[in-house]
Amino acid sequence: MDIIDSGNVATVHSRTPDVPTSMVERMTRILDAFDGHQVRLSLEEVAYRAQLPRSTVYRILHQLVCSDWVEHTSFGYALGRRAARLGGDERGRIRAASAPLLHELHLRTGMVVHLTVLDGGDSLYLDKIGGSFATRLPSRVGGRAPAYSTAGGKAILAWLEPEVIDGLYGRSFQRRTDRTITEPAALHHELNRIRLRCGLAFERSESVSGVVCVGAAVRGPEGPVAAVSLCGDARSTQLDRVAPLVAGAAGEVSRTLFPDIRIRTGDRGKSPRRSERDWLSGAADRLLSAEAG
């Protein structure tokens, strides 16, 4: 806006932002409005961030939705599957930052280690490290499983808003075993328990029968970006013994990727309650008691 001083009277003239004539530039502005794959914006928010007329944004968003560059639910717009596939460089950065910690975690526990990200409603496997037990698991790098059925997936989902979870799944759940969560209310209850455990997620034969896992999210300034998890044989694995190691590894990956911020645990990351280092310094028994409840 321009302010013109005319004597003692200041007149304010609003100035309409210049609208680029190039369709490519307008599309670029709209896509740039989404500064993260988990960000959901209303039409008005996209128009404000892109500095474009609402009608123009609505028309272009419709075309982007039809082409899978953007997805639209009742909760707003978000980047779609095509845009997610172009995020390979970011995923490569996550994998590179995680690699030394994943190997150390495997050496210390002998268990299978997974690194996953959320892709739509699925856990997408970026890395898998393990010994002989790994051959019993169907997971593979580049493979996927419903996020609500895995420890890593649930660890990520726990830090998203409930309406985002509902937008991802509605009432559509795929049963992997007889212990897979298949009801929205049960999923929200489970995610709340994970938040009460400061982000630790447990999975007991929910994705693969006879396999148990524990996971924790790798978190950035805008929310979860990945998850680290450990998997083992249900007959011999004591998850409570290795859970602090998973929380520590996820925290270290977070600090490696985002060294300038301090990640705290809390209700969807908004209410600081207890840092991950504090969790490791002696609160494990109290938090894990919620698993038996």
C-alpha atoms as a printed R data frame, in Angstrom:
    type eleno elety resid chain resno       x       y       z
1   ATOM     1    CA   MET     A     1   0.000   0.000   0.000
2   ATOM     2    CA   ASP     A     2   1.141   3.617  -0.705
3   ATOM     3    CA   ILE     A     3   0.923   6.453   1.834
4   ATOM     4    CA   ILE     A     4   0.781   9.964   0.369
5   ATOM     5    CA   ASP     A     5   1.285  12.869   2.762
6   ATOM     6    CA   SER     A     6  -0.783  15.827   1.575
7   ATOM     7    CA   GLY     A     7  -0.165  18.581   4.099
8   ATOM     8    CA   ASN     A     8  -1.451  17.348   7.445
9   ATOM     9    CA   VAL     A     9  -3.556  14.550   5.941
10  ATOM    10    CA   ALA     A    10  -2.138  11.125   5.106
11  ATOM    11    CA   THR     A    11  -4.050   9.273   2.437
12  ATOM    12    CA   VAL     A    12  -3.689   5.500   2.142
13  ATOM    13    CA   HIS     A    13  -4.101   3.916  -1.269
14  ATOM    14    CA   SER     A    14  -4.264   0.141  -1.473
15  ATOM    15    CA   ARG     A    15  -2.322  -1.321  -4.363
16  ATOM    16    CA   THR     A    16  -3.319  -4.559  -6.001
17  ATOM    17    CA   PRO     A    17  -0.310  -6.883  -6.323
18  ATOM    18    CA   ASP     A    18   1.011  -7.240  -9.848
19  ATOM    19    CA   VAL     A    19  -0.347 -10.453 -11.324
20  ATOM    20    CA   PRO     A    20   2.253 -12.209 -13.489
21  ATOM    21    CA   THR     A    21   1.076 -12.922 -16.999
22  ATOM    22    CA   SER     A    22   2.984 -16.195 -17.200
23  ATOM    23    CA   MET     A    23   0.999 -19.270 -16.130
24  ATOM    24    CA   VAL     A    24   4.255 -20.923 -15.041
25  ATOM    25    CA   GLU     A    25   5.059 -18.056 -12.686
26  ATOM    26    CA   ARG     A    26   1.542 -18.089 -11.223
27  ATOM    27    CA   MET     A    27   1.730 -21.841 -10.649
28  ATOM    28    CA   THR     A    28   5.165 -21.420  -9.068
29  ATOM    29    CA   ARG     A    29   3.855 -18.802  -6.641
30  ATOM    30    CA   ILE     A    30   1.013 -21.094  -5.630
31  ATOM    31    CA   LEU     A    31   3.235 -24.144  -5.101
32  ATOM    32    CA   ASP     A    32   5.742 -22.016  -3.172
33  ATOM    33    CA   ALA     A    33   2.939 -21.082  -0.770
34  ATOM    34    CA   PHE     A    34   3.192 -24.619   0.628
35  ATOM    35    CA   ASP     A    35   6.420 -24.605   2.637
36  ATOM    36    CA   GLY     A    36   6.136 -28.220   3.720
37  ATOM    37    CA   HIS     A    37   4.431 -31.446   2.616
38  ATOM    38    CA   GLN     A    38   2.336 -31.551   5.800
39  ATOM    39    CA   VAL     A    39   1.109 -27.940   5.471
40  ATOM    40    CA   ARG     A    40  -2.621 -27.522   4.765
41  ATOM    41    CA   LEU     A    41  -3.917 -24.130   3.657
42  ATOM    42    CA   SER     A    42  -7.301 -22.646   2.897
43  ATOM    43    CA   LEU     A    43  -7.964 -21.005  -0.464
44  ATOM    44    CA   GLU     A    44  -7.663 -17.585   1.172
45  ATOM    45    CA   GLU     A    45  -4.316 -18.489   2.759
46  ATOM    46    CA   VAL     A    46  -2.905 -19.692  -0.563
47  ATOM    47    CA   ALA     A    47  -4.069 -16.489  -2.288
48  ATOM    48    CA   TYR     A    48  -2.516 -14.346   0.462
49  ATOM    49    CA   ARG     A    49   0.822 -16.164   0.397
50  ATOM    50    CA   ALA     A    50   0.971 -16.224  -3.403
51  ATOM    51    CA   GLN     A    51  -0.145 -12.584  -3.668
52  ATOM    52    CA   LEU     A    52  -2.620 -13.505  -6.395
53  ATOM    53    CA   PRO     A    53  -6.352 -12.870  -6.825
54  ATOM    54    CA   ARG     A    54  -8.574 -15.454  -5.161
55  ATOM    55    CA   SER     A    55 -10.322 -16.329  -8.426
56  ATOM    56    CA   THR     A    56  -7.004 -16.936 -10.188
57  ATOM    57    CA   VAL     A    57  -5.759 -19.134  -7.344
58  ATOM    58    CA   TYR     A    58  -9.000 -21.139  -7.281
59  ATOM    59    CA   ARG     A    59  -8.812 -21.827 -11.037
60  ATOM    60    CA   ILE     A    60  -5.141 -22.869 -10.959
61  ATOM    61    CA   LEU     A    61  -5.557 -24.961  -7.807
62  ATOM    62    CA   HIS     A    62  -8.360 -26.878  -9.501
63  ATOM    63    CA   GLN     A    63  -6.013 -27.747 -12.388
64  ATOM    64    CA   LEU     A    64  -3.221 -28.711  -9.973
65  ATOM    65    CA   VAL     A    65  -5.587 -30.973  -8.035
66  ATOM    66    CA   CYS     A    66  -6.682 -32.700 -11.257
67  ATOM    67    CA   SER     A    67  -3.012 -33.315 -12.106
68  ATOM    68    CA   ASP     A    68  -2.094 -34.589  -8.573
69  ATOM    69    CA   TRP     A    69   0.302 -31.695  -7.884
70  ATOM    70    CA   VAL     A    70  -2.025 -30.574  -5.073
71  ATOM    71    CA   GLU     A    71  -4.616 -32.500  -3.053
72  ATOM    72    CA   HIS     A    72  -7.837 -31.030  -1.682
73  ATOM    73    CA   THR     A    73  -9.893 -32.218   1.283
74  ATOM    74    CA   SER     A    74 -12.478 -30.556   3.483
75  ATOM    75    CA   PHE     A    75  -9.562 -29.423   5.664
76  ATOM    76    CA   GLY     A    76  -7.751 -27.474   2.958
77  ATOM    77    CA   TYR     A    77  -5.142 -27.806   0.233
78  ATOM    78    CA   ALA     A    78  -1.788 -29.599   0.518
79  ATOM    79    CA   LEU     A    79   0.970 -30.700  -1.816
80  ATOM    80    CA   GLY     A    80   0.035 -33.860  -3.706
81  ATOM    81    CA   ARG     A    81   1.808 -37.043  -4.741
82  ATOM    82    CA   ARG     A    82   3.607 -35.547  -7.731
83  ATOM    83    CA   ALA     A    83   5.077 -32.772  -5.617
84  ATOM    84    CA   ALA     A    84   6.066 -35.333  -2.972
85  ATOM    85    CA   ARG     A    85   8.000 -37.349  -5.553
86  ATOM    86    CA   LEU     A    86  10.013 -34.235  -6.411
87  ATOM    87    CA   GLY     A    87  11.037 -34.080  -2.753
88  ATOM    88    CA   GLY     A    88  13.661 -36.778  -3.356
89  ATOM    89    CA   ASP     A    89  16.526 -34.429  -2.492
90  ATOM    90    CA   GLU     A    90  14.993 -33.723   0.913
91  ATOM    91    CA   ARG     A    91  14.496 -37.426   1.537
92  ATOM    92    CA   GLY     A    92  18.087 -38.055   0.509
93  ATOM    93    CA   ARG     A    93  19.200 -35.474   3.069
94  ATOM    94    CA   ILE     A    94  17.134 -37.192   5.771
95  ATOM    95    CA   ARG     A    95  18.584 -40.570   4.855
96  ATOM    96    CA   ALA     A    96  22.169 -39.269   4.834
97  ATOM    97    CA   ALA     A    97  21.770 -37.581   8.218
98  ATOM    98    CA   SER     A    98  20.216 -40.724   9.698
99  ATOM    99    CA   ALA     A    99  22.579 -43.377   8.310
100 ATOM   100    CA   PRO     A   100  25.298 -43.337  11.018
101 ATOM   101    CA   LEU     A   101  22.716 -43.371  13.819
102 ATOM   102    CA   LEU     A   102  20.727 -46.188  12.213
103 ATOM   103    CA   HIS     A   103  23.854 -48.338  11.943
104 ATOM   104    CA   GLU     A   104  24.798 -47.604  15.547
105 ATOM   105    CA   LEU     A   105  21.261 -48.474  16.663
106 ATOM   106    CA   HIS     A   106  21.460 -51.812  14.854
107 ATOM   107    CA   LEU     A   107  24.889 -52.610  16.314
108 ATOM   108    CA   ARG     A   108  23.712 -51.853  19.848
109 ATOM   109    CA   THR     A   109  20.504 -53.875  19.627
110 ATOM   110    CA   GLY     A   110  20.925 -56.431  16.847
111 ATOM   111    CA   MET     A   111  17.391 -55.526  15.746
112 ATOM   112    CA   VAL     A   112  16.018 -54.386  12.398
113 ATOM   113    CA   VAL     A   113  16.091 -50.599  12.006
114 ATOM   114    CA   HIS     A   114  13.729 -48.690   9.723
115 ATOM   115    CA   LEU     A   115  13.741 -45.080   8.560
116 ATOM   116    CA   THR     A   116  10.368 -43.999   7.177
117 ATOM   117    CA   VAL     A   117   8.551 -40.884   5.996
118 ATOM   118    CA   LEU     A   118   4.841 -40.213   5.620
119 ATOM   119    CA   ASP     A   119   3.667 -40.368   1.995
120 ATOM   120    CA   GLY     A   120  -0.055 -39.735   1.851
121 ATOM   121    CA   GLY     A   121  -1.426 -42.127   4.447
122 ATOM   122    CA   ASP     A   122   1.438 -44.613   4.087
123 ATOM   123    CA   SER     A   123   4.794 -45.159   5.727
124 ATOM   124    CA   LEU     A   124   7.383 -45.053   2.930
125 ATOM   125    CA   TYR     A   125  10.618 -46.888   3.777
126 ATOM   126    CA   LEU     A   126  13.766 -44.849   3.087
127 ATOM   127    CA   ASP     A   127  16.188 -47.260   4.758
128 ATOM   128    CA   LYS     A   128  16.284 -50.711   6.343
129 ATOM   129    CA   ILE     A   129  19.177 -52.197   8.305
130 ATOM   130    CA   GLY     A   130  19.135 -55.616   9.935
131 ATOM   131    CA   GLY     A   131  20.549 -59.085  10.258
132 ATOM   132    CA   SER     A   132  18.946 -62.456   9.664
133 ATOM   133    CA   PHE     A   133  15.604 -61.379  11.154
134 ATOM   134    CA   ALA     A   134  15.253 -58.748   8.415
135 ATOM   135    CA   THR     A   135  14.462 -61.491   5.887
136 ATOM   136    CA   ARG     A   136  11.255 -62.273   7.811
137 ATOM   137    CA   LEU     A   137   9.967 -58.747   7.311
138 ATOM   138    CA   PRO     A   138   8.254 -57.768   4.044
139 ATOM   139    CA   SER     A   139   9.487 -54.175   4.383
140 ATOM   140    CA   ARG     A   140  11.932 -52.943   1.735
141 ATOM   141    CA   VAL     A   141  13.481 -49.639   0.753
142 ATOM   142    CA   GLY     A   142  10.935 -47.894  -1.454
143 ATOM   143    CA   GLY     A   143   8.112 -50.070  -0.125
144 ATOM   144    CA   ARG     A   144   5.196 -48.868   1.923
145 ATOM   145    CA   ALA     A   145   2.628 -49.876   4.533
146 ATOM   146    CA   PRO     A   146  -0.375 -48.096   6.069
147 ATOM   147    CA   ALA     A   147   1.095 -45.649   8.595
148 ATOM   148    CA   TYR     A   148  -1.488 -46.527  11.264
149 ATOM   149    CA   SER     A   149  -0.217 -50.142  11.255
150 ATOM   150    CA   THR     A   150   3.463 -49.369  11.945
151 ATOM   151    CA   ALA     A   151   5.308 -47.940  14.928
152 ATOM   152    CA   GLY     A   152   7.146 -45.387  12.795
153 ATOM   153    CA   GLY     A   153   3.972 -44.339  11.018
154 ATOM   154    CA   LYS     A   154   2.030 -43.890  14.253
155 ATOM   155    CA   ALA     A   155   4.951 -41.913  15.721
156 ATOM   156    CA   ILE     A   156   4.601 -39.417  12.854
157 ATOM   157    CA   LEU     A   157   0.794 -39.331  12.890
158 ATOM   158    CA   ALA     A   158   0.776 -38.524  16.617
159 ATOM   159    CA   TRP     A   159   2.170 -35.037  15.895
160 ATOM   160    CA   LEU     A   160  -0.438 -34.151  13.256
161 ATOM   161    CA   GLU     A   161  -3.744 -32.443  13.969
162 ATOM   162    CA   PRO     A   162  -6.767 -34.769  14.352
163 ATOM   163    CA   GLU     A   163  -8.520 -33.265  11.328
164 ATOM   164    CA   VAL     A   164  -5.461 -34.052   9.184
165 ATOM   165    CA   ILE     A   165  -5.634 -37.691  10.331
166 ATOM   166    CA   ASP     A   166  -9.334 -37.818   9.443
167 ATOM   167    CA   GLY     A   167  -8.561 -36.296   6.061
168 ATOM   168    CA   LEU     A   168  -5.965 -38.977   5.361
169 ATOM   169    CA   TYR     A   169  -8.118 -41.977   6.231
170 ATOM   170    CA   GLY     A   170 -11.762 -41.117   6.877
171 ATOM   171    CA   ARG     A   171 -13.155 -44.561   7.612
172 ATOM   172    CA   SER     A   172 -10.942 -46.362   5.092
173 ATOM   173    CA   PHE     A   173  -8.572 -48.730   6.898
174 ATOM   174    CA   GLN     A   174  -6.748 -51.755   5.537
175 ATOM   175    CA   ARG     A   175  -6.534 -54.718   7.923
176 ATOM   176    CA   ARG     A   176  -3.039 -56.246   7.865
177 ATOM   177    CA   THR     A   177  -3.463 -58.593  10.828
178 ATOM   178    CA   ASP     A   178  -6.170 -59.253  13.394
179 ATOM   179    CA   ARG     A   179  -4.546 -56.554  15.576
180 ATOM   180    CA   THR     A   180  -4.471 -53.741  13.012
181 ATOM   181    CA   ILE     A   181  -6.321 -50.569  14.002
182 ATOM   182    CA   THR     A   182  -9.385 -50.264  11.757
183 ATOM   183    CA   GLU     A   183 -11.513 -47.598  13.473
184 ATOM   184    CA   PRO     A   184 -10.950 -43.802  13.554
185 ATOM   185    CA   ALA     A   185 -11.754 -43.566  17.273
186 ATOM   186    CA   ALA     A   186  -9.266 -46.330  18.099
187 ATOM   187    CA   LEU     A   187  -6.576 -44.596  16.055
188 ATOM   188    CA   HIS     A   188  -7.112 -41.247  17.791
189 ATOM   189    CA   HIS     A   189  -6.999 -42.991  21.179
190 ATOM   190    CA   GLU     A   190  -3.726 -44.681  20.245
191 ATOM   191    CA   LEU     A   191  -2.177 -41.423  18.985
192 ATOM   192    CA   ASN     A   192  -3.123 -39.697  22.230
193 ATOM   193    CA   ARG     A   193  -1.364 -42.458  24.199
194 ATOM   194    CA   ILE     A   194   1.729 -41.903  22.058
195 ATOM   195    CA   ARG     A   195   1.723 -38.191  22.898
196 ATOM   196    CA   LEU     A   196   1.403 -39.060  26.592
197 ATOM   197    CA   ARG     A   197   4.557 -41.151  26.183
198 ATOM   198    CA   CYS     A   198   6.307 -38.083  24.718
199 ATOM   199    CA   GLY     A   199   6.209 -39.513  21.203
200 ATOM   200    CA   LEU     A   200   7.085 -43.185  21.666
201 ATOM   201    CA   ALA     A   201   4.927 -45.463  19.497
202 ATOM   202    CA   PHE     A   202   4.571 -49.210  19.960
203 ATOM   203    CA   GLU     A   203   3.330 -51.774  17.491
204 ATOM   204    CA   ARG     A   204   2.574 -55.363  18.443
205 ATOM   205    CA   SER     A   205   1.799 -57.592  15.439
206 ATOM   206    CA   GLU     A   206  -0.305 -54.855  13.820
207 ATOM   207    CA   SER     A   207   1.511 -54.884  10.489
208 ATOM   208    CA   VAL     A   208   3.182 -58.317  10.491
209 ATOM   209    CA   SER     A   209   2.140 -61.163  12.790
210 ATOM   210    CA   GLY     A   210   4.799 -62.110  15.325
211 ATOM   211    CA   VAL     A   211   6.715 -58.831  14.952
212 ATOM   212    CA   VAL     A   212   6.870 -56.000  17.497
213 ATOM   213    CA   CYS     A   213   8.290 -52.511  16.953
214 ATOM   214    CA   VAL     A   214   8.927 -49.221  18.731
215 ATOM   215    CA   GLY     A   215   9.303 -45.920  16.899
216 ATOM   216    CA   ALA     A   216   9.850 -42.201  17.438
217 ATOM   217    CA   ALA     A   217   9.448 -39.277  15.068
218 ATOM   218    CA   VAL     A   218  12.219 -37.123  13.665
219 ATOM   219    CA   ARG     A   219  10.818 -33.641  14.126
220 ATOM   220    CA   GLY     A   220  11.548 -30.290  12.518
221 ATOM   221    CA   PRO     A   221  10.312 -26.743  13.054
222 ATOM   222    CA   GLU     A   222   7.089 -27.455  11.133
223 ATOM   223    CA   GLY     A   223   6.367 -30.921  12.466
224 ATOM   224    CA   PRO     A   224   7.475 -34.515  11.910
225 ATOM   225    CA   VAL     A   225   9.615 -35.246   8.853
226 ATOM   226    CA   ALA     A   226  10.478 -38.932   9.382
227 ATOM   227    CA   ALA     A   227  10.563 -41.725  11.960
228 ATOM   228    CA   VAL     A   228  13.123 -44.174  13.321
229 ATOM   229    CA   SER     A   229  11.913 -47.579  14.478
230 ATOM   230    CA   LEU     A   230  13.260 -50.894  15.789
231 ATOM   231    CA   CYS     A   231  11.598 -54.240  15.021
232 ATOM   232    CA   GLY     A   232  12.105 -57.671  16.544
233 ATOM   233    CA   ASP     A   233  10.598 -61.067  17.232
234 ATOM   234    CA   ALA     A   234   7.543 -60.807  19.483
235 ATOM   235    CA   ARG     A   235   8.679 -63.901  21.412
236 ATOM   236    CA   SER     A   236  11.987 -62.486  22.591
237 ATOM   237    CA   THR     A   237  11.975 -58.686  22.212
238 ATOM   238    CA   GLN     A   238  11.574 -56.416  25.243
239 ATOM   239    CA   LEU     A   239  10.576 -53.089  23.735
240 ATOM   240    CA   ASP     A   240  10.873 -51.184  27.007
241 ATOM   241    CA   ARG     A   241  14.626 -51.893  27.073
242 ATOM   242    CA   VAL     A   242  15.310 -50.460  23.621
243 ATOM   243    CA   ALA     A   243  12.718 -47.670  23.580
244 ATOM   244    CA   PRO     A   244  15.096 -45.054  25.084
245 ATOM   245    CA   LEU     A   245  17.631 -45.829  22.341
246 ATOM   246    CA   VAL     A   246  15.031 -45.196  19.647
247 ATOM   247    CA   ALA     A   247  13.977 -41.906  21.242
248 ATOM   248    CA   GLY     A   248  17.623 -40.874  21.499
249 ATOM   249    CA   ALA     A   249  18.402 -41.755  17.882
250 ATOM   250    CA   ALA     A   250  15.363 -39.874  16.561
251 ATOM   251    CA   GLY     A   251  16.322 -36.866  18.663
252 ATOM   252    CA   GLU     A   252  19.885 -36.917  17.350
253 ATOM   253    CA   VAL     A   253  18.672 -37.077  13.746
254 ATOM   254    CA   SER     A   254  16.417 -34.091  14.468
255 ATOM   255    CA   ARG     A   255  19.343 -32.113  15.872
256 ATOM   256    CA   THR     A   256  21.543 -33.067  12.904
257 ATOM   257    CA   LEU     A   257  18.943 -31.942  10.376
258 ATOM   258    CA   PHE     A   258  17.817 -28.844  12.298
259 ATOM   259    CA   PRO     A   259  20.779 -27.698  14.424
260 ATOM   260    CA   ASP     A   260  19.393 -24.206  14.992
261 ATOM   261    CA   ILE     A   261  16.173 -25.209  16.700
262 ATOM   262    CA   ARG     A   262  15.341 -26.957  19.926
263 ATOM   263    CA   ILE     A   263  12.746 -29.669  19.480
264 ATOM   264    CA   ARG     A   264  10.511 -30.263  22.480
265 ATOM   265    CA   THR     A   265   7.911 -32.874  23.094
266 ATOM   266    CA   GLY     A   266   4.325 -31.983  23.925
267 ATOM   267    CA   ASP     A   267   0.820 -32.052  22.524
268 ATOM   268    CA   ARG     A   268   1.488 -32.050  18.764
269 ATOM   269    CA   GLY     A   269   4.653 -30.091  19.439
270 ATOM   270    CA   LYS     A   270   2.883 -26.945  20.658
271 ATOM   271    CA   SER     A   271   3.027 -27.211  24.448
272 ATOM   272    CA   PRO     A   272   6.621 -27.710  25.644
273 ATOM   273    CA   ARG     A   273   6.660 -30.210  28.464
274 ATOM   274    CA   ARG     A   274   9.776 -32.340  28.450
275 ATOM   275    CA   SER     A   275  12.786 -32.453  26.141
276 ATOM   276    CA   GLU     A   276  13.998 -35.696  24.623
277 ATOM   277    CA   ARG     A   277  17.205 -35.457  26.611
278 ATOM   278    CA   ASP     A   278  15.174 -35.211  29.798
279 ATOM   279    CA   TRP     A   279  13.228 -38.268  28.686
280 ATOM   280    CA   LEU     A   280  16.465 -40.219  28.385
281 ATOM   281    CA   SER     A   281  17.770 -39.014  31.741
282 ATOM   282    CA   GLY     A   282  15.366 -41.042  33.872
283 ATOM   283    CA   ALA     A   283  11.705 -40.673  32.949
284 ATOM   284    CA   ALA     A   284  11.494 -43.878  30.905
285 ATOM   285    CA   ASP     A   285   9.848 -46.018  33.574
286 ATOM   286    CA   ARG     A   286   7.069 -43.496  34.250
287 ATOM   287    CA   LEU     A   287   6.305 -42.950  30.581
288 ATOM   288    CA   LEU     A   288   6.396 -46.600  29.613
289 ATOM   289    CA   SER     A   289   3.946 -47.427  32.368
290 ATOM   290    CA   ALA     A   290   1.296 -45.942  30.068
291 ATOM   291    CA   GLU     A   291   1.912 -48.884  27.710
292 ATOM   292    CA   ALA     A   292   0.460 -51.248  30.273
293 ATOM   293    CA   GLY     A   293  -2.571 -49.026  30.868
